[in-house]
Amino acid sequence: MHKIVSGQIDKDEAVKAVNVPTSGAIVTFDGIVRGTSHGKKVLYLEYDAYSEMAESKMEEIVKEIYDKWHLKDIAMVHRTGRLEIGETSVFIAVSAPHRAQAFEACRYAIDRIKKDVPIWKKEVWEGGEEWVGMQSEDN
Amino acid sequence: MKVKLLFFAGFRDVVGSKEIVREIPEGWSVLDLWNDIADRYPKLRGFSKSIMNSVNREYVKPDRALKDGDEVAFIPPVSGGGHA
């Protein structure tokens, strides 16, 4: 299961989706909207995604995990829109027969999502806002 | 020929729309299209080195030749990076 959603992420659904008879361990990653960024108090975040491409990139990550660890029961859900402090922006659940592979593959999944999946966040704070990444080069 | 251009996040704020259709000359590459867009929206020019390009939802190099009906996106830096 891998998808982009606009409402609250159903974590139970994601965990259930990967709980199969061969499961011995399920490792989850719960990405939370943090209330501070570089010393500033963040009011809320807004996420934007190229949803169709993001979902196909997630599918590629699922295939990579299969190639590396022979695991196929993986759930990845990313939320878009306005998110409040403390809410879940991304949730991953990886199931494996044994815990070591589940930990490794879950770490791999979130690192790959952050690097390659076209999803952006805007930080909104008292008196300003900024899309993260847009402050580069001469802008 | 016509291509569809998609804008996200900060680029959408600069361009003021999520999607535009552009008539372009045969033989243009992704880079030709980027240069044309960056001429129209000079605020984007500064991102020439940090963008990624996609055609039909796959990352491509800037020299990729465009075809009629392609869906092109100039991908701003994604929000990943260090502080997870």
Backbone of each chain as ProteinMPNN parsed JSONL, in Angstrom:
{"seq_chain_A": "MHKIVSGQIDKDEAVKAVNVPTSGAIVTFDGIVRGTSHGKKVLYLEYDAYSEMAESKMEEIVKEIYDKWHLKDIAMVHRTGRLEIGETSVFIAVSAPHRAQAFEACRYAIDRIKKDVPIWKKEVWEGGEEWVGMQSEDN", "coords_chain_A": {"N_chain_A": [[0.848, -1.198, 0.0], [0.656, 2.125, -0.965], [0.309, 5.531, -0.851], [-0.923, 8.915, -1.432], [-2.576, 11.11, 0.661], [-5.285, 13.341, 1.55], [-6.501, 13.777, 3.92], [-6.527, 12.889, 7.473], [-4.03, 10.475, 8.336], [-4.579, 7.039, 8.35], [-3.303, 5.131, 10.592], [-3.64, 2.634, 11.783], [-4.851, 1.176, 9.758], [-2.736, 1.049, 7.932], [-0.824, -0.453, 9.336], [-2.236, -2.832, 9.736], [-2.458, -3.635, 7.094], [0.028, -4.643, 6.478], [0.394, -6.727, 8.149], [0.872, -9.936, 8.011], [0.719, -13.557, 7.599], [3.449, -14.345, 7.524], [4.744, -12.432, 8.977], [7.039, -11.373, 11.455], [7.894, -9.234, 12.689], [6.967, -5.836, 12.852], [7.968, -2.74, 11.838], [7.485, 0.673, 12.392], [7.411, 4.011, 11.066], [6.783, 7.22, 12.123], [6.176, 10.249, 11.039], [6.307, 13.44, 12.328], [4.748, 16.645, 12.576], [6.731, 19.225, 13.502], [7.024, 21.699, 16.04], [8.925, 23.693, 15.912], [11.399, 25.361, 13.907], [14.618, 25.834, 12.954], [14.951, 27.47, 15.198], [12.686, 29.039, 15.086], [9.25, 29.577, 15.917], [6.922, 27.444, 14.732], [3.769, 27.741, 13.177], [2.0, 26.203, 11.611], [2.141, 23.598, 9.088], [2.222, 23.274, 5.51], [1.659, 20.917, 3.077], [2.545, 20.012, -0.24], [2.077, 17.992, -3.116], [3.192, 16.208, -6.012], [1.103, 14.243, -6.902], [0.518, 11.903, -8.515], [2.999, 11.241, -9.579], [4.435, 10.993, -7.234], [3.256, 8.75, -6.079], [4.015, 6.822, -7.94], [6.768, 6.911, -7.632], [6.953, 6.006, -5.011], [6.157, 3.408, -5.417], [8.355, 2.465, -6.815], [10.231, 2.531, -4.758], [9.223, 0.554, -3.103], [9.731, -1.633, -4.737], [12.536, -1.553, -4.785], [13.074, -2.186, -2.128], [12.16, -4.751, -2.083], [14.018, -5.933, -3.798], [16.35, -5.629, -2.275], [15.866, -6.751, 0.308], [14.001, -8.717, 0.062], [11.427, -8.188, 0.932], [7.967, -7.536, 0.923], [5.735, -6.558, 2.108], [4.752, -3.643, 2.736], [3.824, -0.473, 3.834], [3.191, 2.838, 2.855], [2.33, 6.064, 3.529], [1.606, 9.357, 2.694], [0.705, 12.586, 3.712], [-1.075, 15.464, 2.453], [-1.705, 19.047, 2.214], [-2.921, 21.313, 4.793], [-1.28, 20.915, 7.871], [-1.336, 20.456, 11.363], [0.694, 21.235, 14.269], [2.196, 18.403, 15.715], [0.709, 16.557, 14.312], [0.598, 13.688, 12.078], [2.619, 13.52, 9.264], [3.775, 11.748, 7.511], [3.645, 8.239, 7.205], [4.997, 5.068, 7.752], [5.029, 1.569, 7.429], [6.696, -1.4, 7.873], [6.899, -4.782, 7.287], [8.435, -7.805, 8.338], [9.943, -11.088, 8.456], [11.802, -11.129, 10.523], [13.181, -8.857, 12.997], [15.5, -7.287, 12.376], [15.734, -6.844, 9.6], [13.349, -5.5, 9.181], [13.698, -3.088, 10.581], [15.901, -1.998, 9.162], [14.862, -1.78, 6.532], [12.745, -0.037, 6.899], [13.985, 2.332, 7.672], [15.404, 2.783, 5.333], [13.265, 3.221, 3.59], [12.083, 5.687, 4.499], [14.224, 7.44, 4.185], [14.57, 7.357, 1.403], [12.106, 8.328, 0.518], [12.22, 10.962, 1.445], [14.25, 11.953, -0.147], [13.666, 11.626, -2.894], [10.953, 11.663, -3.602], [8.423, 13.585, -5.01], [7.424, 15.824, -3.017], [6.518, 18.621, -1.117], [7.128, 21.013, 1.518], [5.647, 23.743, 3.24], [6.579, 26.09, 5.596], [4.867, 27.805, 8.03], [5.042, 30.597, 9.942], [4.827, 32.961, 12.675], [4.227, 35.945, 11.179], [5.321, 35.264, 8.671], [6.178, 33.017, 5.903], [7.428, 30.098, 4.199], [8.382, 28.056, 1.479], [10.093, 25.138, 1.951], [13.362, 24.763, 0.825], [13.14, 26.577, -1.209], [14.717, 28.698, -0.658], [17.151, 28.662, -1.739], [20.237, 29.178, -3.648], [20.308, 32.204, -5.51], [17.995, 33.313, -4.532]], "CA_chain_A": [[0.0, 0.0, 0.0], [1.393, 3.388, -0.948], [-0.612, 6.553, -1.354], [-0.953, 10.293, -0.946], [-3.939, 11.371, 1.134], [-5.456, 14.74, 1.947], [-7.014, 13.819, 5.293], [-5.702, 12.214, 8.477], [-3.502, 9.156, 7.968], [-5.087, 5.936, 9.156], [-2.121, 4.315, 10.899], [-4.064, 1.248, 12.032], [-5.073, 0.542, 8.461], [-1.421, 0.783, 7.339], [-0.189, -1.567, 10.06], [-2.997, -4.064, 9.42], [-2.207, -4.028, 5.699], [1.306, -5.351, 6.341], [0.428, -7.832, 9.112], [0.547, -11.148, 7.247], [1.154, -14.744, 8.363], [4.905, -14.477, 7.621], [5.29, -11.328, 9.786], [7.55, -11.611, 12.796], [8.14, -7.896, 13.231], [6.527, -4.692, 12.045], [8.58, -1.49, 12.291], [6.785, 1.813, 11.805], [7.98, 5.351, 11.193], [5.697, 8.18, 12.222], [6.766, 11.575, 10.858], [5.439, 14.371, 13.056], [4.947, 18.074, 12.357], [7.431, 19.792, 14.659], [6.599, 23.075, 16.3], [10.001, 24.672, 15.755], [12.298, 25.153, 12.781], [15.73, 26.779, 13.027], [14.722, 28.409, 16.284], [11.433, 29.784, 14.949], [8.053, 28.854, 16.325], [6.101, 27.162, 13.551], [2.337, 27.711, 13.484], [1.507, 24.981, 10.952], [2.818, 23.294, 7.827], [1.368, 22.915, 4.395], [2.365, 20.014, 2.158], [2.06, 19.895, -1.613], [2.685, 16.821, -3.758], [2.871, 15.801, -7.383], [0.593, 12.992, -6.345], [0.637, 10.727, -9.388], [4.407, 10.876, -9.653], [4.85, 10.566, -5.887], [2.824, 7.366, -5.877], [4.829, 5.906, -8.741], [8.096, 6.853, -6.983], [6.82, 5.119, -3.848], [6.13, 2.037, -5.927], [9.751, 2.11, -7.097], [10.905, 2.268, -3.478], [8.756, -0.771, -2.685], [10.486, -2.619, -5.534], [13.927, -1.556, -4.31], [13.11, -2.914, -0.857], [12.031, -6.169, -2.417], [15.312, -6.378, -4.341], [17.39, -5.651, -1.246], [15.565, -7.562, 1.494], [12.912, -9.657, -0.254], [10.221, -7.859, 1.701], [6.961, -6.94, 0.043], [4.604, -6.023, 2.871], [5.214, -2.303, 3.091], [2.816, 0.577, 3.663], [3.733, 4.201, 2.919], [1.254, 7.028, 3.303], [2.008, 10.744, 2.935], [-0.46, 13.482, 3.724], [-0.876, 16.807, 1.899], [-2.596, 20.068, 2.756], [-2.483, 21.948, 6.045], [-1.112, 20.019, 9.016], [-1.066, 21.16, 12.615], [1.799, 20.708, 15.073], [1.882, 17.138, 16.378], [0.042, 15.616, 13.425], [1.451, 12.815, 11.28], [2.683, 13.884, 7.848], [4.123, 10.553, 6.743], [3.637, 7.029, 8.037], [5.531, 3.905, 7.048], [5.042, 0.317, 8.19], [7.404, -2.453, 7.132], [6.786, -6.072, 7.935], [9.465, -8.767, 7.943], [9.947, -12.243, 9.352], [12.648, -10.832, 11.686], [13.192, -7.407, 13.243], [16.627, -6.53, 11.814], [15.381, -6.415, 8.242], [12.244, -4.544, 9.246], [14.299, -1.798, 10.961], [16.714, -1.494, 8.048], [14.041, -1.429, 5.373], [11.923, 1.117, 7.261], [14.919, 3.456, 7.591], [15.655, 2.987, 3.906], [12.051, 3.769, 2.974], [11.879, 7.108, 4.808], [15.313, 8.205, 3.564], [14.302, 7.449, -0.033], [10.953, 9.222, 0.333], [12.662, 12.351, 1.646], [15.191, 12.372, -1.17], [13.269, 11.478, -4.296], [9.52, 11.708, -3.888], [8.092, 15.015, -5.16], [6.534, 16.358, -1.981], [7.142, 19.837, -0.576], [6.421, 21.583, 2.673], [5.745, 25.174, 3.527], [6.497, 26.413, 7.019], [4.195, 29.076, 8.295], [5.303, 31.044, 11.301], [4.386, 34.321, 13.003], [4.762, 36.986, 10.297], [5.978, 34.838, 7.438], [6.061, 31.631, 5.462], [8.438, 29.767, 3.202], [8.499, 26.684, 0.993], [11.429, 24.66, 2.282], [14.115, 24.486, -0.404], [13.03, 27.716, -2.122], [15.592, 29.795, -0.234], [18.492, 28.342, -2.223], [20.882, 29.981, -4.673], [20.264, 33.658, -5.34], [16.679, 33.804, -4.116]], "C_chain_A": [[0.883, 1.247, 0.0], [0.495, 4.446, -1.561], [-0.375, 7.928, -0.727], [-2.398, 10.568, -0.533], [-4.06, 12.833, 1.575], [-6.013, 14.858, 3.359], [-6.076, 13.09, 6.246], [-5.263, 10.827, 8.018], [-4.048, 8.1, 8.924], [-3.943, 4.957, 9.43], [-2.496, 2.856, 11.137], [-4.246, 0.494, 10.721], [-3.736, 0.156, 7.823], [-0.759, -0.414, 8.017], [-0.908, -2.876, 9.749], [-2.668, -4.573, 8.02], [-0.922, -4.835, 5.549], [1.418, -6.529, 7.318], [-0.081, -9.098, 8.437], [1.093, -12.362, 8.017], [2.67, -14.923, 8.471], [5.54, -13.385, 8.494], [5.815, -11.836, 11.113], [7.801, -10.29, 13.488], [7.558, -6.86, 12.276], [7.172, -3.452, 12.654], [7.849, -0.351, 11.601], [7.603, 3.088, 12.001], [6.824, 6.333, 11.151], [6.313, 9.577, 12.163], [5.818, 12.644, 11.376], [5.762, 15.825, 12.695], [5.506, 18.699, 13.633], [7.105, 21.275, 14.809], [7.683, 24.125, 16.207], [10.821, 24.34, 14.521], [13.362, 26.233, 12.825], [15.454, 27.885, 14.045], [13.427, 29.2, 16.19], [10.258, 28.922, 15.381], [7.141, 28.685, 15.116], [4.632, 27.085, 13.967], [1.687, 26.469, 12.887], [2.317, 24.753, 9.683], [1.786, 23.031, 6.747], [2.194, 22.058, 3.444], [1.695, 20.029, 0.797], [2.758, 18.692, -2.237], [2.302, 16.767, -5.228], [2.375, 14.365, -7.215], [0.826, 11.774, -7.227], [2.089, 10.267, -9.462], [4.904, 10.372, -8.301], [4.459, 9.11, -5.656], [3.654, 6.408, -6.722], [6.261, 5.815, -8.201], [8.052, 5.933, -5.75], [6.808, 3.66, -4.291], [7.551, 1.559, -6.268], [10.501, 1.77, -5.811], [10.505, 0.893, -2.945], [9.53, -1.86, -3.444], [11.94, -2.704, -5.087], [14.056, -2.356, -3.013], [12.958, -4.419, -1.102], [13.371, -6.713, -2.935], [16.37, -6.529, -3.248], [17.121, -6.667, -0.139], [14.53, -8.652, 1.245], [11.692, -9.455, 0.63], [9.223, -7.215, 0.758], [5.786, -6.329, 0.81], [5.003, -4.695, 3.504], [4.063, -1.329, 2.865], [3.511, 1.931, 3.787], [2.578, 5.148, 2.612], [1.791, 8.421, 3.61], [0.782, 11.626, 2.819], [-0.097, 14.807, 3.066], [-1.886, 17.775, 2.525], [-2.04, 20.642, 4.052], [-2.416, 20.933, 7.186], [-0.724, 20.822, 10.249], [0.117, 20.497, 13.333], [1.346, 19.408, 15.756], [1.185, 16.124, 15.488], [1.062, 14.817, 12.611], [1.424, 13.232, 9.816], [2.999, 12.676, 6.975], [4.154, 9.366, 7.684], [4.079, 5.85, 7.194], [5.425, 2.695, 7.972], [5.692, -0.743, 7.321], [7.334, -3.739, 7.942], [7.862, -7.009, 7.411], [9.372, -9.97, 8.873], [10.725, -11.952, 10.641], [12.915, -9.328, 11.785], [14.315, -6.657, 12.527], [16.294, -5.994, 10.423], [14.288, -5.356, 8.262], [12.769, -3.148, 9.62], [15.064, -1.194, 9.782], [15.85, -0.99, 6.896], [13.183, -0.2, 5.659], [12.769, 2.391, 7.177], [15.191, 3.818, 6.128], [14.457, 3.685, 3.253], [11.905, 5.272, 3.258], [12.991, 7.953, 4.191], [15.061, 8.395, 2.065], [13.125, 8.393, -0.313], [11.412, 10.679, 0.418], [13.511, 12.843, 0.49], [14.539, 12.518, -2.55], [11.795, 11.665, -4.613], [9.079, 13.175, -3.92], [6.981, 15.497, -4.224], [7.263, 17.545, -1.345], [6.39, 20.307, 0.648], [6.692, 23.073, 2.81], [5.619, 25.355, 5.024], [5.828, 27.768, 7.159], [4.45, 29.432, 9.755], [4.757, 32.445, 11.477], [5.014, 35.301, 12.014], [5.478, 36.51, 9.052], [5.728, 33.391, 7.087], [7.086, 31.368, 4.375], [8.338, 28.3, 2.805], [9.938, 26.236, 1.249], [12.146, 24.244, 0.995], [14.117, 25.669, -1.348], [13.947, 28.876, -1.745], [17.0, 29.613, -0.786], [18.976, 29.342, -3.271], [20.66, 31.484, -4.452], [18.897, 34.185, -4.924], [16.635, 34.073, -2.61]], "O_chain_A": [[1.749, 1.404, 0.86], [-0.02, 4.271, -2.666], [0.257, 8.079, 0.318], [-3.33, 10.291, -1.288], [-3.069, 13.474, 1.926], [-5.994, 15.945, 3.936], [-4.964, 12.718, 5.87], [-6.031, 10.097, 7.39], [-3.984, 8.251, 10.145], [-3.65, 4.077, 8.621], [-1.763, 1.949, 10.744], [-3.851, -0.665, 10.59], [-3.608, -0.924, 7.247], [-0.201, -1.283, 7.347], [-0.27, -3.904, 9.525], [-2.606, -5.78, 7.784], [-0.787, -5.619, 4.61], [2.419, -7.245, 7.315], [-1.286, -9.313, 8.306], [1.844, -12.2, 8.978], [3.144, -15.578, 9.399], [6.748, -13.411, 8.726], [5.159, -12.611, 11.809], [7.909, -10.224, 14.713], [7.648, -6.995, 11.056], [6.961, -3.143, 13.827], [7.616, -0.388, 10.393], [8.369, 3.225, 12.954], [5.986, 6.283, 10.251], [6.908, 10.032, 13.14], [4.675, 12.747, 10.93], [6.929, 16.181, 12.529], [4.864, 18.707, 14.684], [6.936, 21.996, 13.826], [7.419, 25.312, 16.395], [10.928, 23.177, 14.132], [13.047, 27.42, 12.742], [15.689, 29.066, 13.79], [13.094, 29.953, 17.106], [10.271, 27.7, 15.23], [6.652, 29.663, 14.55], [4.289, 26.454, 14.967], [0.927, 25.769, 13.556], [3.085, 25.617, 9.261], [0.654, 22.629, 7.014], [3.299, 22.437, 3.056], [0.47, 20.053, 0.681], [3.912, 18.409, -1.915], [1.23, 17.222, -5.627], [3.132, 13.406, -7.367], [1.279, 10.734, -6.749], [2.379, 9.072, -9.415], [5.699, 9.435, -8.235], [5.236, 8.331, -5.105], [3.967, 5.303, -6.279], [6.896, 4.765, -8.299], [8.992, 5.183, -5.488], [7.374, 2.791, -3.628], [7.899, 0.401, -6.038], [11.305, 0.838, -5.778], [11.334, 0.16, -2.407], [9.928, -2.872, -2.866], [12.512, -3.792, -5.018], [15.016, -3.104, -2.823], [13.557, -5.24, -0.408], [13.798, -7.806, -2.56], [17.188, -7.448, -3.293], [18.035, -7.363, 0.304], [14.225, -9.43, 2.149], [11.017, -10.407, 1.023], [9.603, -6.432, -0.112], [4.94, -5.657, 0.219], [5.508, -4.631, 4.625], [3.407, -1.363, 1.824], [4.312, 2.151, 4.695], [1.934, 5.044, 1.569], [2.369, 8.64, 4.675], [-0.064, 11.438, 1.944], [1.059, 15.228, 3.114], [-2.789, 17.374, 3.258], [-0.861, 20.483, 4.369], [-3.367, 20.191, 7.432], [0.098, 21.737, 10.189], [0.485, 19.359, 13.041], [0.246, 19.336, 16.304], [1.073, 14.954, 15.855], [2.22, 15.21, 12.474], [0.362, 13.295, 9.197], [2.545, 12.591, 5.835], [4.626, 9.466, 8.817], [3.607, 5.653, 6.074], [5.703, 2.797, 9.167], [5.29, -0.959, 6.178], [7.669, -3.77, 9.126], [8.172, -7.021, 6.22], [8.789, -9.882, 9.954], [10.374, -12.448, 11.712], [12.879, -8.617, 10.781], [14.121, -5.515, 12.11], [16.546, -4.828, 10.118], [14.3, -4.425, 7.457], [12.339, -2.147, 9.048], [14.888, -0.021, 9.451], [16.082, 0.092, 6.357], [12.922, 0.594, 4.756], [12.308, 3.411, 6.664], [15.205, 4.988, 5.746], [14.62, 4.618, 2.467], [11.63, 6.045, 2.341], [12.735, 9.062, 3.723], [15.311, 9.472, 1.524], [13.157, 9.164, -1.273], [11.049, 11.512, -0.412], [13.496, 14.034, 0.178], [14.851, 13.455, -3.285], [11.427, 11.809, -5.779], [9.33, 13.922, -2.974], [5.804, 15.566, -4.579], [8.461, 17.482, -1.072], [5.197, 20.051, 0.811], [7.784, 23.574, 2.542], [4.687, 24.851, 5.65], [6.186, 28.737, 6.49], [4.122, 28.676, 10.67], [4.275, 33.05, 10.519], [6.234, 35.467, 12.017], [6.189, 37.296, 8.425], [5.145, 32.636, 7.865], [7.558, 32.292, 3.712], [8.225, 27.416, 3.654], [10.885, 26.888, 0.81], [11.615, 23.481, 0.189], [14.995, 25.772, -2.204], [13.962, 29.909, -2.415], [17.931, 30.305, -0.374], [18.236, 30.221, -3.714], [20.808, 31.976, -3.333], [18.669, 35.395, -4.961], [15.602, 34.492, -2.087]]}, "seq_chain_B": "MKVKLLFFAGFRDVVGSKEIVREIPEGWSVLDLWNDIADRYPKLRGFSKSIMNSVNREYVKPDRALKDGDEVAFIPPVSGGGHA", "coords_chain_B": {"N_chain_B": [[3.747, 21.963, -31.505], [2.082, 20.749, -28.523], [2.617, 21.019, -25.017], [2.065, 19.984, -21.628], [2.472, 21.791, -18.693], [3.376, 21.494, -15.346], [3.15, 23.005, -12.127], [4.465, 23.238, -8.863], [4.285, 23.776, -5.297], [6.544, 26.278, -4.237], [7.091, 27.14, -6.832], [4.627, 27.19, -8.035], [3.504, 29.32, -6.67], [5.034, 31.421, -7.712], [4.449, 31.35, -10.477], [1.733, 31.429, -10.454], [-0.17, 29.676, -11.236], [-1.33, 26.278, -11.445], [-1.136, 24.649, -13.544], [-0.228, 24.837, -16.928], [-0.733, 25.023, -20.465], [1.46, 24.85, -23.128], [2.338, 25.991, -26.338], [4.885, 24.813, -28.267], [7.96, 24.913, -30.244], [8.788, 22.263, -32.564], [11.234, 19.874, -31.66], [12.259, 20.994, -29.378], [14.035, 20.794, -26.284], [13.828, 19.682, -22.833], [15.344, 21.512, -21.429], [15.292, 23.747, -23.154], [12.642, 24.463, -22.861], [12.564, 25.063, -20.128], [14.282, 27.31, -20.089], [12.743, 29.095, -21.544], [10.511, 29.379, -19.864], [11.763, 30.395, -17.612], [12.565, 32.844, -18.606], [10.104, 34.095, -18.813], [9.281, 34.096, -16.186], [11.224, 35.46, -14.219], [11.956, 35.096, -11.545], [12.261, 32.415, -11.251], [14.611, 31.737, -12.407], [16.87, 31.628, -10.78], [16.828, 29.072, -9.789], [17.838, 27.3, -11.553], [19.953, 25.508, -11.257], [19.202, 23.846, -9.209], [16.848, 22.493, -9.679], [14.942, 19.507, -10.474], [13.968, 17.638, -13.356], [10.947, 16.456, -14.774], [9.399, 14.239, -17.078], [6.386, 13.069, -18.138], [6.046, 11.905, -15.635], [8.456, 10.759, -14.906], [11.801, 11.151, -13.775], [14.022, 13.065, -15.734], [16.86, 13.888, -17.85], [18.09, 17.237, -18.638], [18.492, 17.434, -21.395], [16.611, 15.962, -22.641], [14.463, 15.289, -25.348], [11.396, 16.826, -26.258], [7.997, 15.718, -26.751], [4.882, 15.943, -28.545], [2.146, 16.465, -26.403], [3.401, 15.746, -24.056], [3.764, 15.6, -20.474], [5.14, 17.857, -18.423], [7.19, 18.603, -15.651], [8.827, 20.949, -13.621], [10.757, 20.345, -11.031], [10.86, 21.631, -7.898], [13.395, 21.929, -5.306], [13.047, 19.149, -3.173], [11.37, 18.594, 0.0], [12.876, 17.178, 1.742], [16.026, 16.307, 3.042], [18.181, 17.235, 5.76], [16.844, 17.59, 8.543], [15.021, 15.446, 9.913]], "CA_chain_B": [[3.205, 20.92, -30.633], [1.665, 21.252, -27.203], [2.993, 20.261, -23.823], [1.426, 20.44, -20.387], [3.458, 22.108, -17.66], [2.816, 21.499, -13.988], [3.938, 23.75, -11.139], [4.164, 22.846, -7.49], [4.906, 24.451, -4.154], [6.969, 27.655, -4.46], [7.015, 27.493, -8.254], [3.24, 27.541, -8.322], [3.307, 30.674, -6.15], [5.664, 32.37, -8.642], [3.76, 31.341, -11.772], [0.344, 31.799, -10.202], [-1.114, 28.64, -11.646], [-0.88, 24.912, -11.181], [-0.983, 23.923, -14.797], [-0.435, 25.61, -18.143], [-0.425, 24.324, -21.708], [2.288, 25.72, -23.966], [2.645, 25.608, -27.719], [6.34, 24.965, -28.417], [8.479, 24.429, -31.53], [9.316, 20.902, -32.668], [12.657, 19.71, -31.401], [12.701, 21.582, -28.114], [14.359, 19.906, -25.161], [13.346, 20.138, -21.523], [16.109, 22.717, -21.083], [14.744, 24.868, -23.939], [11.374, 24.861, -22.237], [12.907, 25.718, -18.86], [14.8, 28.65, -20.376], [11.604, 29.904, -21.962], [9.704, 29.668, -18.672], [12.555, 31.252, -16.722], [12.503, 34.192, -19.183], [8.803, 34.677, -18.478], [9.183, 34.237, -14.727], [12.645, 35.588, -13.852], [12.218, 34.602, -10.186], [12.604, 30.986, -11.308], [15.942, 31.589, -13.0], [17.839, 31.282, -9.74], [16.739, 27.66, -9.408], [18.27, 26.483, -12.69], [20.88, 24.438, -10.872], [18.695, 22.97, -8.145], [15.634, 21.765, -10.046], [14.954, 18.274, -11.243], [12.966, 17.719, -14.415], [10.259, 15.198, -15.056], [8.52, 14.142, -18.238], [5.46, 11.948, -17.954], [6.208, 11.386, -14.269], [9.765, 10.148, -14.685], [12.895, 12.109, -13.805], [14.786, 13.017, -16.989], [17.925, 14.88, -17.978], [17.615, 18.437, -19.337], [18.583, 17.357, -22.862], [15.536, 15.103, -23.141], [13.628, 15.92, -26.377], [9.974, 16.797, -25.917], [7.052, 15.271, -27.768], [3.535, 16.476, -28.388], [1.346, 15.843, -25.352], [4.17, 15.436, -22.846], [3.483, 16.291, -19.209], [6.459, 18.266, -17.926], [7.218, 19.346, -14.391], [10.114, 21.37, -13.077], [10.568, 19.938, -9.644], [11.676, 22.419, -6.96], [14.052, 21.079, -4.314], [12.036, 18.524, -2.322], [11.496, 19.125, 1.357], [13.674, 16.274, 2.572], [17.212, 16.892, 3.632], [18.631, 16.89, 7.099], [16.198, 17.582, 9.862], [13.797, 14.655, 9.967]], "C_chain_B": [[2.919, 21.5, -29.245], [2.181, 20.358, -26.087], [2.273, 20.856, -22.616], [2.508, 20.632, -19.332], [2.777, 22.16, -16.299], [3.749, 22.24, -13.041], [3.481, 23.399, -9.732], [4.832, 23.791, -6.507], [5.29, 25.9, -4.511], [6.903, 28.079, -5.922], [5.592, 27.871, -8.648], [2.931, 28.948, -7.807], [3.867, 31.711, -7.124], [4.846, 32.492, -9.924], [2.291, 31.74, -11.619], [-0.651, 30.822, -10.78], [-0.468, 27.271, -11.547], [-0.518, 24.205, -12.474], [-1.151, 24.884, -15.96], [-0.094, 24.741, -19.362], [0.327, 25.305, -22.597], [2.455, 25.116, -25.34], [4.145, 25.836, -27.897], [6.797, 24.427, -29.778], [8.914, 22.967, -31.448], [10.793, 20.906, -32.302], [13.155, 20.34, -30.108], [13.015, 20.491, -27.087], [13.714, 20.466, -23.898], [14.051, 21.443, -21.126], [15.618, 23.943, -21.862], [13.463, 25.401, -23.296], [11.63, 25.585, -20.906], [13.397, 27.144, -19.102], [13.689, 29.613, -20.778], [10.752, 30.318, -20.749], [10.452, 30.625, -17.734], [12.655, 32.68, -17.271], [11.191, 34.88, -18.813], [8.654, 34.962, -16.986], [10.597, 34.289, -14.156], [12.961, 35.103, -12.43], [12.625, 33.133, -10.179], [14.048, 30.76, -11.74], [16.988, 31.115, -11.984], [17.837, 29.812, -9.349], [17.25, 26.724, -10.49], [19.129, 25.3, -12.275], [20.273, 23.451, -9.882], [17.432, 22.196, -8.529], [15.957, 20.37, -10.565], [13.835, 18.41, -12.268], [12.246, 16.387, -14.523], [9.448, 15.334, -16.33], [7.684, 12.885, -18.051], [5.778, 11.162, -16.673], [7.479, 10.574, -14.034], [10.814, 11.253, -14.685], [13.682, 11.937, -15.096], [15.893, 14.056, -16.938], [17.422, 16.065, -18.805], [17.657, 18.338, -20.868], [17.503, 16.469, -23.477], [14.666, 15.875, -24.159], [12.153, 15.776, -26.002], [9.131, 16.333, -27.103], [5.687, 15.893, -27.486], [2.795, 15.723, -27.281], [2.099, 15.491, -24.082], [3.681, 16.242, -21.642], [4.83, 16.574, -18.542], [6.305, 18.943, -16.577], [8.656, 19.706, -14.057], [9.968, 21.245, -11.572], [11.455, 20.795, -8.748], [12.372, 21.459, -5.994], [12.999, 20.471, -3.387], [12.364, 18.8, -0.864], [12.31, 18.232, 2.281], [14.88, 16.946, 3.192], [17.301, 16.55, 5.102], [17.623, 16.631, 8.194], [14.929, 16.761, 9.94], [13.37, 14.401, 11.409]], "O_chain_B": [[3.423, 22.553, -28.857], [2.184, 19.131, -26.188], [1.927, 22.037, -22.581], [3.344, 19.757, -19.107], [1.735, 22.793, -16.132], [4.971, 22.124, -13.133], [2.289, 23.279, -9.451], [5.791, 24.494, -6.826], [4.464, 26.656, -5.023], [6.681, 29.254, -6.218], [5.377, 28.752, -9.48], [2.177, 29.686, -8.441], [3.255, 32.756, -7.34], [4.581, 33.596, -10.399], [1.688, 32.309, -12.529], [-1.849, 31.102, -10.815], [0.754, 27.125, -11.564], [0.299, 23.284, -12.493], [-2.104, 25.663, -15.988], [0.738, 23.838, -19.279], [-0.106, 26.44, -22.797], [2.679, 23.916, -25.498], [4.623, 26.952, -27.693], [6.12, 23.599, -30.388], [9.351, 22.496, -30.399], [11.512, 21.856, -32.613], [14.336, 20.234, -29.776], [12.373, 19.442, -27.028], [13.142, 21.556, -23.892], [13.438, 22.352, -20.566], [15.535, 25.041, -21.311], [13.239, 26.608, -23.203], [10.99, 26.593, -20.604], [12.983, 28.075, -18.41], [13.694, 30.785, -20.404], [10.332, 31.47, -20.637], [9.863, 31.533, -17.147], [12.813, 33.626, -16.499], [11.159, 36.079, -18.536], [8.002, 35.923, -16.577], [11.11, 33.283, -13.666], [14.101, 34.74, -12.14], [13.25, 32.656, -9.231], [14.631, 29.71, -11.466], [17.866, 30.312, -12.299], [18.744, 29.353, -8.653], [17.122, 25.505, -10.376], [19.047, 24.222, -12.865], [20.775, 22.337, -9.733], [16.993, 21.327, -7.775], [17.064, 20.088, -11.023], [12.89, 19.178, -12.087], [12.852, 15.325, -14.382], [8.888, 16.39, -16.625], [8.207, 11.791, -17.836], [5.773, 9.931, -16.652], [7.565, 9.799, -13.082], [10.74, 12.184, -15.487], [13.977, 10.816, -15.51], [15.881, 14.971, -16.114], [16.465, 15.939, -19.57], [16.945, 19.067, -21.558], [17.485, 16.252, -24.688], [14.193, 16.974, -23.868], [11.724, 14.739, -25.495], [9.485, 16.52, -28.268], [5.38, 16.306, -26.368], [2.818, 14.493, -27.234], [1.503, 14.99, -23.129], [3.25, 17.388, -21.766], [5.557, 15.66, -18.152], [5.403, 19.757, -16.378], [9.571, 18.893, -14.187], [9.173, 21.937, -10.937], [12.68, 20.699, -8.826], [11.976, 20.299, -5.881], [12.146, 21.192, -2.868], [13.482, 19.188, -0.528], [12.418, 18.507, 3.476], [14.774, 18.016, 3.792], [16.584, 15.686, 5.609], [17.57, 15.521, 8.723], [13.843, 17.334, 10.027], [12.354, 13.747, 11.646]]}, "name": "protein", "num_of_chains": 2, "seq": "MHKIVSGQIDKDEAVKAVNVPTSGAIVTFDGIVRGTSHGKKVLYLEYDAYSEMAESKMEEIVKEIYDKWHLKDIAMVHRTGRLEIGETSVFIAVSAPHRAQAFEACRYAIDRIKKDVPIWKKEVWEGGEEWVGMQSEDNMKVKLLFFAGFRDVVGSKEIVREIPEGWSVLDLWNDIADRYPKLRGFSKSIMNSVNREYVKPDRALKDGDEVAFIPPVSGGGHA"}
